[in-house]
Amino acid sequence: MIPVIGLVVGVGLGLWLQPTVPLGLQPYLPIAIVAALDAVIGAGRALGERRFDERVFVVSFISNVVIAALIVFVGDQLGVGSQLSTAVVVVLGIRIFANMAAIRRRIFHA
């Protein structure tokens, strides 16, 4: 119940405060969101398999976001930021779809 309350409070604060992302960080926001989504979907799969661990989730969440942002940052420094952004999104997208497929198989036994 606490995560649901946290989600509602977070969404409410976001809608009320309407924060802006600094211009320098805007290229990294979509990558960070996809990386965070990967961690959340992975946590959902682990929860369904009854092997969820809060520490693993927190470390996975933070490390996914940091590593994805660093990859894109290095790509920006090398002049290939958009290509590395695409690569990160593809890799994380594959993980998200694989986890969702496992969740679907577990729920529908198909």
Summary of the structure (lengths in Angstrom):
residues: 110
radius of gyration: 15.9
end to end distance: 29.2
largest distance: 46.4
contacts: 279
relative contact order: 0.13
helix: 86%
strand: 0%
